[in-house]
Amino acid sequence: MSPEFRELLSLHVGNAFAKQVAFADVLEERNWGISLSQGRATFGDDLAFAIQLIGTEADGDSSWLWAWANEQSNIPESLLRACMQMKTLGEQTGVPELRERSCSQEDADGHMMALIASGLNPDCCYYRGAYEGGALYFLVCDAPNVVTQQVAPERAITVLTEVISQFDVDHRQMAHSFLETQGFDVTEGTLAFVAKRADGSIEIRFDSAGRIVKIEGSVAAAKPKQ
């Protein structure tokens, strides 16, 4: 993973991961399908959303291929806008994982690519559609409000904990970006910062290397009904 890619992931992974947790609650155990001609994905018999393709993972050589580079599949250009946005960003900022046609999953896998894509598109989450030999990643556009709305303080703590356990990110940068995106007012100190919102607060402590060592939170008491 390049330093540039790690920084980009750190900026976007928190908010995008929060949307994934909420989307999983919506989908439950529904199966999936897509129609490239219609540009839509279906989940079960009752959910359908517009999509943007991101790319594919291949199990055989553990590689990632951007959808814009998949010339054999004749993908409609209308479904490539999001991944072309990523390519342009990579060219402008020098992030090799975004501008190259493919890369090893050891450097950056589909979840990382999709998390950044989701972070860049606030109204979208993503889905990993597994198939024999690999998986397709695509953005789910116009996701339900329950997916994109601000999370409760207790879920924010869960997201912070899960992200640092699953991804190699800059803890301070990730936490600050995530909490600000979620509407918290963040006050930073040398080894700690406090994030406050009307419905609660979160205090995060760091070690000298900037890694999270403790997270504490409190929820504001509900106002009595008049």
SEKENU-800992 format. One record per residue: residue in one letter; x, y, z of N, C-alpha, C in turn. Coordinates in steps of 0.1 Angstrom, whole numbers, padded with zeros to 4 digits, always signed. Layout:
N
AXYZXYZXYZ...
//
This chain:
226
M+0008-0012+0000+0000+0000+0000+0009+0012+0000S+0007+0021-0010+0014+0033-0010+0010+0043+0001P+0019+0052+0005+0016+0062+0015+0004+0070+0011E+0003+0074-0002-0008+0082-0007-0021+0075-0006F-0021+0062-0009-0034+0054-0008-0038+0053+0007R-0028+0050+0015-0031+0049+0030-0038+0062+0035E-0033+0073+0031-0038+0086+0036-0053+0087+0031L-0055+0084+0018-0069+0085+0012-0078+0075+0019L-0073+0063+0022-0082+0054+0029-0085+0059+0043S-0075+0064+0050-0077+0070+0063-0088+0080+0064L-0088+0089+0054-0098+0100+0053-0112+0095+0051H-0114+0084+0044-0127+0080+0040-0133+0067+0046V-0124+0059+0052-0128+0045+0057-0139+0046+0068G-0138+0056+0077-0147+0056+0088-0162+0058+0084N-0164+0068+0076-0178+0071+0072-0183+0060+0063A-0174+0055+0054-0179+0045+0044-0182+0032+0052F-0174+0029+0062-0176+0016+0070-0189+0017+0077A-0192+0029+0082-0205+0031+0090-0217+0028+0080K-0216+0033+0068-0226+0030+0058-0228+0015+0055Q-0216+0008+0055-0217-0006+0052-0224-0014+0064V-0221-0010+0076-0228-0016+0087-0243-0014+0086A-0247-0002+0083-0262+0001+0082-0268-0006+0070F-0260-0007+0059-0266-0014+0047-0267-0029+0050A-0258-0035+0057-0260-0049+0061-0272-0051+0069D-0276-0042+0077-0288-0043+0085-0301-0043+0076V-0300-0035+0065-0311-0034+0056-0312-0046+0047L-0301-0052+0042-0301-0063+0033-0305-0076+0040E-0300-0078+0053-0302-0090+0060-0297-0102+0051E-0305-0112+0048-0300-0123+0040-0304-0124+0026R-0308-0112+0020-0312-0112+0006-0301-0116-0003N-0305-0123-0014-0295-0125-0025-0295-0113-0034W-0285-0114-0043-0283-0102-0052-0283-0106-0067G-0285-0096-0075-0283-0097-0089-0282-0083-0095I-0276-0083-0107-0274-0070-0114-0279-0071-0129S-0283-0060-0134-0286-0058-0148-0277-0047-0154L-0267-0050-0162-0259-0039-0168-0267-0031-0177S-0276-0037-0184-0284-0029-0194-0293-0019-0187Q-0298-0022-0175-0306-0013-0168-0298-0005-0158G-0286-0009-0155-0278-0002-0145-0283-0003-0131R-0289-0014-0127-0295-0016-0114-0291-0029-0108A-0291-0029-0095-0289-0041-0087-0302-0044-0080T-0305-0057-0078-0317-0061-0070-0312-0069-0058F-0319-0068-0047-0316-0076-0035-0329-0082-0031G-0330-0095-0032-0343-0102-0029-0353-0098-0039D-0366-0098-0035-0377-0095-0044-0382-0081-0042D-0376-0073-0032-0382-0060-0029-0373-0048-0029L-0360-0050-0032-0351-0039-0032-0344-0038-0045A-0343-0026-0050-0335-0023-0063-0329-0009-0062F-0317-0008-0067-0310+0004-0067-0302+0006-0079A-0300+0019-0083-0290+0022-0094-0276+0019-0089I-0267+0016-0098-0254+0012-0094-0243+0019-0103Q-0231+0019-0098-0219+0023-0105-0209+0012-0102L-0203+0007-0113-0193-0004-0111-0180+0001-0107I-0173-0006-0098-0160-0002-0093-0149-0011-0099G-0150-0024-0097-0140-0033-0102-0142-0047-0098T-0133-0056-0101-0134-0070-0097-0121-0075-0091E-0123-0085-0082-0112-0093-0076-0112-0106-0083A-0100-0111-0086-0098-0125-0092-0091-0133-0082D-0097-0145-0078-0091-0153-0068-0078-0160-0073G-0078-0163-0086-0067-0171-0091-0053-0164-0089D-0052-0152-0093-0039-0145-0091-0040-0134-0080S-0051-0134-0073-0053-0124-0062-0050-0110-0067S-0057-0106-0078-0055-0093-0084-0068-0085-0083W-0066-0072-0084-0078-0063-0086-0077-0056-0099L-0089-0055-0106-0090-0049-0119-0101-0038-0118W-0097-0026-0122-0107-0015-0123-0118-0018-0134A-0130-0014-0131-0140-0016-0141-0137-0009-0154W-0131+0003-0153-0128+0011-0165-0118+0003-0174A-0110-0006-0168-0100-0013-0175-0105-0026-0181N-0117-0030-0177-0123-0043-0182-0129-0041-0195E-0121-0040-0206-0125-0037-0219-0133-0049-0225Q-0131-0061-0221-0138-0073-0227-0152-0074-0224S-0157-0067-0213-0170-0068-0208-0180-0059-0215N-0175-0049-0223-0184-0039-0229-0193-0032-0219I-0188-0027-0209-0196-0021-0198-0200-0007-0203P-0213-0004-0202-0218+0009-0206-0210+0020-0198E-0207+0031-0206-0199+0042-0200-0207+0048-0188S-0220+0048-0189-0228+0054-0178-0226+0047-0165L-0221+0035-0165-0218+0027-0152-0204+0029-0147L-0196+0037-0155-0182+0038-0151-0178+0052-0146R-0188+0060-0143-0185+0074-0139-0177+0074-0126A-0181+0066-0116-0175+0066-0103-0161+0061-0104C-0158+0050-0111-0145+0045-0112-0136+0054-0120M-0141+0061-0130-0134+0071-0137-0130+0082-0128Q-0139+0086-0119-0136+0096-0109-0124+0092-0101M-0124+0079-0097-0112+0074-0089-0099+0075-0098K-0100+0071-0110-0089+0071-0119-0083+0086-0120T-0092+0095-0122-0088+0109-0124-0082+0114-0111L-0087+0110-0099-0082+0114-0087-0068+0108-0085G-0066+0096-0089-0053+0090-0089-0042+0097-0097E-0047+0101-0109-0038+0108-0118-0034+0122-0112Q-0044+0129-0106-0041+0142-0101-0033+0142-0088T-0034+0132-0080-0028+0131-0067-0016+0122-0066G-0014+0114-0077-0003+0105-0077-0005+0092-0069V-0017+0088-0067-0020+0075-0060-0019+0064-0070P-0009+0056-0070-0007+0045-0080-0018+0035-0080E-0024+0031-0069-0034+0021-0069-0047+0026-0076L-0049+0039-0077-0061+0044-0084-0059+0046-0099R-0047+0049-0103-0045+0052-0117-0040+0040-0126E-0035+0030-0119-0031+0018-0127-0043+0009-0130R-0042+0001-0141-0054-0007-0145-0057-0018-0134S-0046-0023-0128-0048-0034-0118-0037-0034-0108C-0039-0041-0097-0029-0042-0087-0031-0055-0080S-0021-0059-0071-0023-0071-0063-0032-0067-0051Q-0039-0077-0047-0048-0075-0035-0040-0074-0023E-0027-0077-0023-0018-0075-0012-0016-0061-0010D-0016-0053-0021-0014-0038-0020-0027-0031-0016A-0038-0035-0023-0051-0029-0020-0062-0038-0026D-0071-0042-0017-0081-0051-0022-0094-0044-0025G-0104-0051-0030-0116-0045-0034-0124-0037-0023H-0123-0042-0011-0130-0035+0000-0123-0021+0002M-0110-0020+0002-0104-0007+0003-0107+0002-0008M-0107-0003-0021-0111+0005-0032-0125+0010-0031A-0134+0001-0027-0148+0004-0026-0151+0014-0014L-0144+0013-0003-0146+0022+0008-0142+0036+0004I-0131+0038-0003-0128+0051-0008-0138+0056-0018A-0143+0048-0027-0153+0052-0036-0166+0056-0029S-0169+0049-0019-0181+0052-0011-0179+0065-0004G-0167+0067+0002-0164+0079+0009-0165+0092+0000L-0161+0090-0012-0162+0101-0022-0176+0104-0027N-0185+0095-0024-0199+0096-0029-0208+0094-0017P-0212+0105-0010-0219+0104+0003-0233+0097+0002D-0239+0097-0010-0252+0091-0011-0251+0076-0015C-0239+0071-0015-0237+0057-0019-0230+0049-0008C-0234+0036-0009-0226+0026-0001-0221+0016-0012Y-0216+0004-0008-0211-0005-0018-0215-0019-0015Y-0214-0028-0025-0217-0042-0023-0206-0051-0029R-0202-0061-0023-0193-0071-0028-0201-0084-0033G-0203-0085-0046-0210-0096-0051-0201-0108-0055A-0200-0118-0047-0191-0129-0049-0197-0138-0060Y-0188-0143-0068-0191-0153-0078-0180-0163-0079E-0181-0174-0086-0171-0184-0087-0158-0178-0094G-0148-0178-0086-0135-0173-0092-0132-0158-0088G-0141-0152-0081-0138-0138-0078-0150-0131-0072A-0150-0117-0074-0161-0109-0068-0162-0096-0076L-0174-0091-0077-0177-0078-0083-0180-0068-0072Y-0174-0056-0073-0177-0045-0064-0184-0034-0071F-0195-0029-0065-0202-0018-0072-0208-0009-0061L-0209+0003-0064-0216+0013-0056-0231+0011-0057V-0238+0012-0046-0252+0012-0045-0256+0027-0044C-0262+0033-0054-0265+0047-0054-0279+0050-0048D-0281+0062-0044-0293+0066-0037-0297+0056-0026A-0288+0053-0018-0290+0044-0007-0301+0049+0002P-0308+0041+0009-0318+0045+0019-0312+0055+0029N-0321+0064+0034-0316+0074+0044-0310+0067+0056V-0316+0056+0060-0311+0049+0072-0296+0045+0070V-0292+0043+0058-0278+0040+0055-0269+0052+0056T-0273+0063+0051-0264+0075+0049-0266+0085+0061Q-0275+0083+0069-0277+0093+0080-0266+0092+0091Q-0264+0102+0099-0254+0102+0109-0257+0090+0119V-0247+0084+0124-0248+0073+0133-0249+0078+0147A-0255+0069+0156-0255+0072+0170-0241+0072+0176P-0239+0079+0187-0225+0079+0193-0220+0064+0196E-0229+0056+0201-0225+0042+0204-0221+0034+0192R-0227+0037+0181-0223+0030+0168-0210+0036+0163A-0209+0049+0165-0196+0056+0161-0184+0049+0168I-0186+0046+0180-0175+0039+0188-0172+0025+0182T-0183+0018+0178-0182+0005+0172-0174+0006+0159V-0178+0016+0151-0171+0018+0138-0156+0021+0140L-0153+0030+0149-0139+0033+0152-0131+0020+0156T-0137+0012+0165-0130+0000+0170-0128-0010+0158E-0139-0012+0150-0138-0021+0139-0128-0017+0129V-0128-0004+0125-0119+0001+0115-0104-0001+0119I-0100+0002+0131-0086+0001+0135-0082-0014+0136S-0092-0023+0138-0088-0037+0139-0087-0044+0125Q-0093-0037+0115-0094-0044+0102-0085-0037+0091F-0081-0024+0093-0074-0017+0083-0062-0010+0088D-0051-0010+0080-0039-0002+0083-0041+0012+0079V-0045+0020+0089-0048+0034+0086-0041+0043+0097D-0041+0056+0094-0036+0065+0104-0048+0068+0114H-0046+0063+0126-0057+0063+0136-0062+0078+0138R-0053+0087+0141-0058+0101+0143-0065+0107+0131Q-0059+0105+0120-0065+0111+0108-0079+0104+0105M-0080+0091+0106-0092+0084+0104-0103+0089+0114A-0100+0089+0127-0110+0092+0137-0114+0107+0135H-0105+0116+0133-0109+0130+0131-0118+0132+0119S-0114+0126+0108-0122+0127+0096-0136+0121+0098F-0137+0109+0103-0149+0103+0105-0159+0110+0115L-0154+0115+0126-0162+0122+0136-0167+0135+0131E-0158+0142+0124-0162+0155+0118-0173+0153+0107T-0172+0143+0099-0182+0140+0089-0195+0136+0095Q-0194+0130+0107-0206+0126+0114-0212+0138+0123G-0207+0149+0121-0213+0161+0128-0208+0164+0142F-0197+0157+0146-0192+0160+0159-0182+0172+0158D-0182+0180+0169-0172+0191+0171-0160+0185+0178V-0149+0184+0171-0137+0177+0176-0127+0187+0181T-0123+0185+0194-0112+0193+0200-0100+0184+0202E-0089+0188+0196-0077+0179+0197-0067+0184+0207G-0061+0174+0214-0050+0176+0223-0038+0167+0218T-0027+0168+0225-0015+0160+0221-0017+0145+0220L-0023+0140+0231-0025+0125+0231-0040+0122+0233A-0049+0131+0230-0063+0128+0231-0071+0138+0224F-0083+0135+0220-0093+0145+0216-0107+0141+0220V-0115+0152+0221-0129+0150+0225-0138+0154+0214A-0148+0146+0211-0157+0149+0200-0171+0150+0206K-0178+0162+0204-0191+0164+0210-0201+0167+0200R-0213+0162+0203-0225+0164+0194-0237+0165+0204A-0248+0170+0200-0259+0172+0208-0264+0159+0215D-0262+0148+0209-0267+0135+0214-0256+0127+0222G-0244+0133+0223-0234+0126+0231-0220+0130+0228S-0210+0124+0235-0196+0128+0233-0188+0115+0233I-0176+0116+0226-0166+0105+0225-0153+0111+0228E-0145+0104+0238-0132+0108+0241-0122+0097+0236I-0112+0101+0228-0103+0091+0223-0089+0094+0228R-0082+0084+0233-0068+0086+0238-0058+0078+0228F-0047+0084+0226-0037+0079+0217-0024+0076+0224D-0016+0067+0219-0002+0065+0224+0007+0075+0217S+0020+0075+0220+0029+0084+0214+0031+0083+0199A+0027+0071+0194+0028+0068+0179+0015+0072+0172G+0005+0078+0180-0007+0082+0173-0017+0071+0171R-0015+0060+0178-0025+0049+0177-0035+0049+0188I-0047+0046+0185-0058+0046+0196-0056+0036+0206V-0056+0040+0219-0054+0031+0230-0067+0030+0238K-0076+0040+0237-0088+0039+0246-0099+0048+0239I-0111+0043+0240-0122+0051+0235-0133+0050+0245E-0138+0062+0249-0149+0062+0259-0160+0071+0253G-0172+0068+0256-0183+0076+0251-0194+0078+0261S-0202+0089+0259-0214+0091+0268-0226+0096+0259V-0238+0092+0262-0249+0096+0255-0257+0106+0262A-0261+0116+0256-0269+0127+0263-0283+0121+0267A-0287+0126+0278-0300+0121+0283-0312+0126+0274A-0321+0118+0272-0333+0122+0264-0341+0133+0270K-0345+0143+0263-0353+0154+0268-0367+0149+0272P-0372+0152+0283-0386+0148+0287-0396+0154+0278K-0406+0146+0275-0417+0150+0266-0425+0160+0273Q-0429+0171+0265-0437+0181+0271-0452+0177+0272
//
